[in-house]
Amino acid sequence: MPTTEALSTPASPSRPRWLLWLPLASLLVVIAITIMLPGAYRVATTLGIVQGLGEFLPISSSAHLIITPWLLGWTDPASPYAFFNSQTFDVALHMGTLFALVLVFWRDWLNLILHATRPSTPEGKLFWLLVIASIPGAVFGAALDTYAENFFSDKYLLIAATLAIMGILLYWIDSVAPERDDMTGLTWRTALYIGLSQALALIPGISRSGSTMTMGRALGLRRESAARFSFLMATPITFGAGLLKLRKLSPSEMTPPFWLGIIVAAVVGMLAINFLLRYLQRRGNSFLPFAIYRLCLAALIVIVYFARYR
């Protein structure tokens, strides 16, 4: 039997229900504090909340980081908040969610790394499956990431379409696919398929977590197993992207609001991870709420777009 926490996906119906909603209550406290902050601190913190939620819930952080400034009027290049609407700050926020992944899964990764030289063990096998799954995202990201960011930066209706389509796909696959396997049932082929789906996240609105969880469910993974594998797979790809892009960051841009946004992204990311794993552990809970949210956000984008540009 596998012993690592990363491979176990225990059902926990005996946990008090209030534990499921504790992350949500904590998030509401963070939001309340954010509303009271002044100027750049409020902008940076708002985007940190958006990143922390969007990175781990299947709702697309990249779409939200484009749509939120647009909806709130922070897209003017002459604005004092223009830096917080830049790709550089987006990557910095991704490093915040990387910290969240490390803080939540450091025991899992330590166990996986220690077993990497023994691929015949369940832990060693999972380590190399994560390596295989990370390759497509790294290749496509290195080739197309900058192009995709520039192309979709103002394609609001296209983002609305990808949000809606992926929401419908997420719900449909989740409702028809069997909950058959945990991560011990993964093979190199299934890991590669999930890795290929991660490459689709270059398109805002698709969602890295949404695409990988959807593919995991299509391949028969249980909901929590699909989410856990998606989170583990996010660690190397986020780390690599951060190393490549943050080299261009100027020390003058590392202001207190900059660091506050990263910290908030990390804290909210941890809350989102814990909420989703606990939510999916409960029998009968599905991805339907996230699909509904995607459709509602897509409708809002369309309404605002035609109200502004008709």
DOPATI-469834 format. One record per residue (C-alpha): residue in one letter; x, y, z. Coordinates in steps of 0.1 Angstrom, whole numbers, padded with zeros to 4 digits, always signed. Example, Ala and Ser with C-alpha at 12.3 -4.5 7.8 and 13.67 -1.06 7.14 Angstrom:
BEGIN
A+0123-0045+0078 S+0137-0011+0071 
This chain:
BEGIN
M+0000+0000+0000 P+0013+0035-0008 T+0023+0054+0023 T+0029+0089+0009 E+0002+0116+0016 A+0005+0125-0021 L-0009+0091-0032 S-0036+0089-0006 T-0070+0104-0012 P-0090+0095+0019 A-0127+0102+0021 S-0134+0122+0052 P-0171+0124+0058 S-0165+0124+0096 R-0149+0158+0095 P-0171+0186+0109 R-0189+0205+0082 W-0176+0238+0095 L-0140+0228+0085 L-0151+0229+0049 W-0162+0265+0052 L-0133+0278+0074 P-0112+0287+0043 L-0142+0307+0029 A-0146+0325+0062 S-0109+0334+0062 L-0112+0346+0026 L-0140+0369+0035 V-0118+0384+0063 V-0090+0390+0037 I-0115+0407+0013 A-0129+0429+0041 I-0093+0441+0049 T-0085+0447+0013 I-0115+0470+0008 M-0102+0492+0035 L-0067+0495+0021 P-0056+0527+0002 G-0046+0530-0035 A-0019+0507-0048 Y-0022+0484-0017 R-0059+0478-0026 V-0051+0471-0062 A-0022+0448-0055 T-0042+0429-0028 T-0073+0426-0050 L-0052+0410-0078 G-0035+0388-0052 I-0069+0375-0041 V-0079+0369-0077 Q-0047+0350-0084 G-0049+0329-0053 L-0084+0318-0061 G-0081+0315-0099 E-0049+0295-0099 F-0064+0266-0079 L-0101+0267-0084 P-0110+0257-0120 I-0120+0292-0131 S-0088+0305-0148 S-0065+0329-0131 S-0052+0343-0164 A-0087+0353-0175 H-0094+0369-0141 L-0061+0389-0142 I-0072+0403-0175 I-0109+0408-0168 T-0106+0423-0132 P-0086+0454-0142 W-0108+0459-0172 L-0140+0457-0151 L-0126+0480-0124 G-0110+0505-0148 W-0073+0499-0140 T-0062+0494-0176 D-0051+0530-0184 P-0013+0529-0192 A-0011+0564-0176 S-0026+0552-0143 P-0004+0550-0112 Y-0015+0514-0110 A-0004+0504-0145 F+0024+0482-0132 F-0001+0460-0114 N-0017+0453-0147 S+0015+0441-0162 Q+0027+0406-0171 T+0056+0411-0147 F+0033+0415-0117 D+0012+0386-0130 V+0043+0364-0128 A+0051+0377-0094 L+0016+0367-0082 H+0022+0332-0096 M+0053+0330-0074 G+0029+0337-0045 T+0008+0308-0054 L+0040+0287-0058 F+0047+0294-0022 A+0012+0282-0014 L+0018+0249-0032 V+0051+0244-0014 L+0036+0252+0020 V+0007+0228+0015 F+0026+0200-0003 W+0062+0202+0010 R+0059+0168+0028 D+0045+0152-0004 W+0074+0166-0025 L+0100+0157+0000 N+0087+0121+0000 L+0085+0120-0038 I+0121+0134-0043 L+0135+0109-0017 H+0120+0081-0038 A+0129+0095-0072 T+0158+0070-0076 R+0134+0041-0069 P+0108+0043-0097 S+0094+0009-0088 T+0079+0023-0056 P+0045+0041-0057 E+0062+0074-0047 G+0091+0071-0072 K+0066+0062-0099 L+0045+0093-0091 F+0076+0115-0092 W+0085+0105-0127 L+0049+0107-0139 L+0049+0143-0127 V+0080+0149-0147 I+0064+0134-0178 A+0032+0155-0172 S+0053+0187-0169 I+0071+0184-0202 P+0043+0195-0226 G+0034+0226-0206 A+0071+0236-0204 V+0076+0231-0241 F+0045+0249-0252 G+0049+0276-0226 A+0085+0284-0237 A+0074+0286-0273 L+0040+0304-0271 D+0036+0320-0236 T+0045+0356-0246 Y+0026+0354-0278 A-0005+0341-0260 E-0003+0368-0233 N-0001+0396-0259 F-0027+0382-0282 F-0054+0377-0255 S-0047+0408-0234 D-0077+0426-0248 K-0098+0398-0264 Y-0126+0400-0238 L-0153+0383-0259 L-0129+0355-0267 I-0121+0351-0231 A-0158+0350-0223 A-0162+0322-0249 T-0134+0301-0235 L-0147+0305-0200 A-0182+0293-0210 I-0170+0264-0232 M-0146+0251-0206 G-0172+0254-0179 I-0197+0233-0199 L-0169+0208-0207 L-0158+0206-0171 Y-0194+0199-0159 W-0202+0174-0187 I-0171+0153-0183 D-0173+0154-0145 S-0209+0142-0146 V-0204+0113-0171 A-0169+0101-0162 P-0165+0072-0137 E-0147+0079-0104 R-0126+0048-0107 D-0089+0055-0099 D-0067+0073-0075 M-0032+0084-0084 T-0018+0048-0080 G-0037+0040-0112 L-0019+0066-0133 T+0003+0054-0162 W+0028+0074-0183 R+0001+0077-0210 T-0025+0092-0187 A+0002+0115-0172 L+0011+0127-0207 Y-0025+0133-0216 I-0030+0154-0185 G+0003+0172-0193 L-0009+0180-0228 S-0042+0194-0213 Q-0021+0217-0191 A-0006+0233-0223 L-0041+0245-0232 A-0040+0268-0202 L-0019+0293-0223 I-0054+0304-0235 P-0070+0326-0209 G-0103+0312-0198 I-0093+0276-0202 S-0076+0274-0167 R-0046+0252-0159 S-0063+0236-0130 G-0096+0233-0150 S-0081+0217-0180 T-0060+0192-0160 M-0088+0183-0136 T-0111+0178-0165 M-0087+0155-0183 G-0080+0137-0151 R-0118+0131-0147 A-0121+0120-0183 L-0094+0094-0176 G-0114+0080-0146 L-0096+0097-0117 R-0116+0104-0086 R-0123+0141-0082 E-0099+0147-0053 S-0072+0126-0070 A-0076+0147-0102 A-0073+0179-0081 R-0043+0167-0061 F-0024+0156-0092 S-0032+0189-0108 F-0018+0208-0078 L+0014+0187-0076 M+0019+0192-0114 A+0016+0229-0110 T+0047+0232-0088 P+0075+0226-0113 I+0058+0245-0142 T+0052+0276-0120 F+0087+0275-0106 G+0102+0273-0140 A+0081+0301-0154 G+0089+0323-0125 L+0127+0318-0128 L+0125+0327-0165 K+0104+0359-0162 L+0113+0374-0129 R+0149+0380-0140 K+0135+0411-0158 L+0121+0425-0126 S+0136+0459-0115 P+0144+0464-0078 S+0125+0497-0081 E+0093+0477-0088 M+0096+0457-0056 T+0075+0482-0036 P+0055+0473-0004 P+0023+0468-0024 F+0042+0445-0047 W+0052+0422-0018 L+0017+0425-0002 G+0001+0412-0034 I+0024+0382-0034 I+0018+0374+0002 V-0020+0377-0003 A-0018+0354-0034 A+0001+0328-0012 V-0024+0330+0017 V-0055+0329-0005 G-0039+0302-0026 M-0035+0280+0005 L-0071+0287+0014 A-0083+0277-0021 I-0063+0245-0021 N-0076+0234+0013 F-0112+0243+0004 L-0112+0225-0029 L-0096+0193-0016 R-0121+0192+0014 Y-0150+0200-0009 L-0141+0172-0034 Q-0136+0147-0006 R-0173+0148+0003 R-0194+0123-0017 G-0217+0140-0041 N-0198+0173-0044 S-0190+0180-0080 F-0175+0207-0102 L-0210+0221-0111 P-0207+0253-0090 F-0175+0263-0108 A-0192+0256-0142 I-0221+0279-0132 Y-0196+0306-0121 R-0178+0304-0154 L-0211+0308-0173 C-0222+0338-0151 L-0188+0355-0155 A-0189+0350-0193 A-0223+0365-0194 L-0212+0395-0174 I-0182+0401-0197 V-0205+0401-0227 I-0229+0425-0211 V-0202+0449-0200 Y-0184+0447-0234 F-0215+0457-0254 A-0225+0483-0229 R-0191+0500-0232 Y-0184+0495-0269 R-0218+0495-0287 
